Amino acid sequence: MSGLALDLPPKQTGAAAWYGPDVAKRTDWLMPLSPAEVDEIETTTKALAARGGDIAAIAAQDFPLPSLAAKLRARVDEEVLNGRGFLLLRGLPVERWTIREAATAFYGLGAHLGSARSQNAKGHVLGHVQDLGLDVTDPNVRIYQTHERQTYHTDSCDIVGLLCLKTAQSGGLSALVSSTTIFNEMRRRRPDLLKLLFEPIATDRRGEVPAGQKPYFEIPVFNWHRGFLSAIYQRQYIDSAQRFADAPRLGPKLVEALDLFDSLTNDPALHLFMEFKPGDIQLVHNHTMLHDRTAFTDWPDPGRRRHLLRLWLAAWDARPLPEVFVQRYGSVKVGDRGGIIVHGTRLNAPLEAV
């Protein structure tokens, strides 16, 4: 076993290799916004929203934050992109904002961190995470459009941001786990299985197929590039890619490796649960983290139902990615990569789920 481990990247150390119970005892991942910072955001938001312009066109210079911008970017660089992999901002007054104002504030804050990417074939750079009553077994339905548990996964971007507007009646907790810690645990326990996750594996695009591409992409779960360990993973979509006759088959050993990966994501010794409050913004680094959401029961009243806004960001200060990510990200150019673009896509920021 030790000989196998020598052929793998070294054990990963540092802040990204965390264990949930340890992180749950700390609060350094929380960034409460001061009254002055909230005022700064709200003043800029109100002025911009009143013009009724295109939210998708907002750039950092359109959303000035004289005292907050540098502080926010520094914490995201240090803690999200180069540290534990996540940060929770708390305190936006969404209860007194219109949906346009909430979307403007969220998008404007994101513009200071990176460029927003399309989250689906419709070109939505502002996503709405709501239960739309869709069937999770439909191969063209994305799980965030239902009330089902999502399972641990990554998205097609450097940073995924979520702004909580309204919470469910019960459930819907955010769950996070470090893919870096999963790597370390697999390296220690089963390096033979871990090696298989450095080989290309087919993942279903769920009907959102860029021009000239297959209906699935083939990127290894773990990727070691220029000293950075990056992960990309969505087990349901790996399994559903097997519906394509030309997709490489999942052999018994590879299934065993994926099952071990899944068991580690679901191990209480590794993961962390987090309860959102309205006005929270969660920022998660996709390359070192996987995120999940527990199943939820929503309110009968449509006006109270769980509603989150989502951003996919290509971070201005992101790490290098290997060329194989072009299949999914379209490019590996820092600040201009990720998202889902198909023929005819026009970027837009809808103010309701469509």
N, C-alpha and C positions, 0 to 999 in steps of 0.2 A: 504494500500500500504506500509506503513512504517513497518508493521509487516513482510511482505514478504521480504523487504530489509534486515531485521535482519537475515534472513536465508542465505543470500548471503555473499561472501567475502566483506570486507570493501571497501569503496571508495578508489581508488588508487590515491596516490599523488606522486609527484616527477617529474623528467624530462621526463619520458615516457608518461605522461598524457598531451600531447601538443595539441594545436589547430593550424591548418595550417596558418591562417593569421598572428598569432604571430610569428611563426617560420620563415615565409617568410621575416620578417623585420630584421632578424638577419643573421649573417654570421659565427657564431661560429661552424656551422656544415661543414664548408669548410676548407679543409686542403691543401693549395697550397704547392706544392713541390718546394723547393729551388733549384737553379742551382746545388749546391753541392750534394743535394739528388738525383737529376736527373742523375748527373754524376755517382754517386755510383750505382744506379740501372742499368744504361746503361753499365757501365764497366762489371758488373757481368753478365748481360744479353748477351752481345756480346760474351764473353768468353764461356759461356755455350751453346749458340745457335750454335756457330761455330763447336762444337763437334757433333751436329746433333743427340744427344741422345734422349731417351724416356722422353718426357716432363712429362708424368704421374708418372715417378719415382723420380722427383725432390723433395728433402726434404729441410728443412730450412738450414741445414748445407751445402747443395750444392749451396745455393744462399746467400752468406754472404753479410750482410748490416751492417757494423760496427757502423755507426752513426745513421742509420734510424730505424733499427729493433726494438730497445727498445722503441723508441718514438712512432712508429706506433702501436705496441702492447698495449702500455699504453693508447693511445687515443681510440683504439677500445674497450679495456676493460671498460674504463670509460664512453665513449659516446655511443657506439653501444650496448654492452652487458648489461651495468648497467646504461645507461643514456637515452637520447632521442630516441635511436634506429637506428640511421643512421649517416653516415659520407661520405663526398665526397672528394676524393683526386683529385687534378687537376694538370696537367702539364706534363704527360708522352708524349714524342715526337713520338707518333705512326706514324705520317706522314712520318717519315724517317726510320721506321722499316719495316722489312719483317714480314709476318704473323707469322713465327716461332719466331722471336724476340719478337713480341708483346705477343704471347702466353707464351713464356718462362718468360718474365717479370711479367706478370699477375699471372701465376701459382707460380712463385717463391715468389712473395709478399704474396700470399695466404698461402703458406706453413709456413709462420711465424705466421699465425693466427689460423690455424686448418688443419685437414686432408680433402682432397677433396673427395667428394662423387659422386657416379654414378648418372647422371641426367636422365637416361632413360634405357630401357632394353638392349641397345647396349653397356652399360658400359662407356658412355662418361663422363669423369671427367672434360673435357673442353667442354662447350656448345657453339653453334653458334646460336645467336638469329637473324634470317633472315626470310624474307618472301619467303617460298619455293613454293608458289602457291598452297598450299593444301587447302582442303575443311574443314572449321571449324566445319561443321555439322557431319563429319565422327567421330564416337565415339572413334577411335584410333588415332586421330590427336590431338596434343597439340597446344594450341592457339598461343604460341610464334612462331610457324612455319608459321603463316599467317600474314597478314597486319591488321587484325581486332583488335579492342580494346580487351584487356585481361580481364578487370574487376578486382576488388581488390581481392587478394588471398595471400596465403602463399605457400612456397615450402617445400620440405622434407629435411630440414637442419637447423642448428642454424643461419648461416649467408649466405645470397645470395650476391654474388659480380658480378657486371657488369662493363666491360671495354668497353668504346665507341671507336670504330675504325672509323666508318663513320655514318653520320646522314642522315635521310630521306630528300626528297625534301620539305615536309611539314608534320607536325604532329609528332607522335611518342614521345610525352613528357612522362617523368617519372612522376608517381603520387604516393604519399605516404599518408598513414593515420594511426593513432595510434589505434590499437585494444584496448589499455588500455583506451583511451578516449571514444571509443565506449561503452566499458563496463560501464564506469562512467555515460554516457548519458542514456543508457538503464536502469541502476540501478535507476537513478533519475526519468525517465519518465515511464518505464514499467517494474518494477521488476518481475511481473508475467510472462512476455514473456522472460526476461533474464534467469529465472530459467530453462526454457526449453533448453537453449543452453548449460547447464551443463550436459545434458543427451547425451548418445551416438547417433550418427547420421551417416547414411551410405553415404560414399563418393566414387565415381567411381574411380577405378585405371586406367581406359582408356586402358585396354588391357595389362598393365604391371603388371602381377600378380606373386608375389613370390611363390616359392614352398610351398604347403600346406596351402595357404591363399585363402580367398574368392576373387572374382573380385572387391570387395569394402572393405574399412576398416570402422570401427565404433568407432570414437573418438569424444567426445564432442567438440563443437566449442570453448568453454572456459573451462580451466582446472586450478584448484587452488591446488597447491602442494607445501608443505613446504614453504609457504609464498610467492610463485611466481604465478602470473597470466599469463598463456600462452594461446595463441589462435592458431587454425589451421582452415583454411577456403578456400573453392573454390566453390562458389555457382553453377556454371555450372555443376560441377562434383557431387555435392549433388543432383541436379535435375536429371542428367543423370543416377545416381545410381538407380533411380526408374525403369529403364528398366529391372532390375533383379527381378524376381518374389519373391525371398526369402528375398529381402532387406526390412527392416522395412519401413512402409509407412509414408509419410509426412502428418500429420494431419493438419486441418485448423489453429489451434493455432500455431503450429510449423512453418508453412508457414508464418503466420503473424509475428512471431519473426524473421525469416530470412529476410523478406521484410523490417522490421524496421532496422535490421543490415545493409542491403544494402543501404537503404535510408540515413543512417548516413555516410557510406563510401563515398557517392556521395554528401554530404552536403559541399558546399564551406566554411562553417564555421569550418569544421574539417580538410579537406584534403589540400595537398600541391602539386603543380606542379613544376617540375624541368626540365630545358632544359639541355641535355647533350651536351658537346663539345668533339671533338676527344681528347683522352688522359685522360678523366675523368674516375675514378673508384668510383662507388657507392657501399657502404657496408651497408646492411640492416639486422636488427635483426628480424628473422621470428616470434619469440614468442611474440613480442610486437608491431609488425608493419604488415600492409598489403601493398602490392605494386601492381601497375597497369601500364598500358601503353596505351596512347590514340592511336586511329587508325592513320594510316599514308599513305601518297602517296609517292611512291619511285621514284627515278630517272630512266629515260628510259635506261640510260647507265649502264650496269651490273657492271662496275668497280666503280661506285659511290654509289651503293645502300647501304641502312642502314645495318650496321653490328655491332653487339655487341658480345663480348665474355662473358661467364658466368661461375662462380664457385659456387658450393654448398659446404659449409664448415661446418664440425663438429668442433666447436671452442674448443681450448684447455682449455679455462676458462669459459665454458658454465654453465648455470644454471641446476639444477636437473629437470628432467621431470618425470611425472607419468608413471607407467608401461603400461598404455593403449597405449602409443605412440609406443610401440614395434610393433604393427600392421603395422604402417607406416614406422617407423625408423629402424626396425630390431633389435634394441637394444636401451637402454637408457643410455649406458655407455658414459660418457663425453669424447669427442675426438674421438669416434668411433661409431657414430650413424648417421642415416639418409641415404638418397639416395634410389635408386631403383635397386634392385638386383633380377634377375630372373635366372632360370636354364641356365647354360652355359655362364653367363655374364663374360666378361674379361675386366678389366679396361683399358681404352686407352684415349688418348688426340688427337683427329683428328684435322688437320689444315684446314679443310673445312667442311661445313655442309654436313653430309651424313646420 
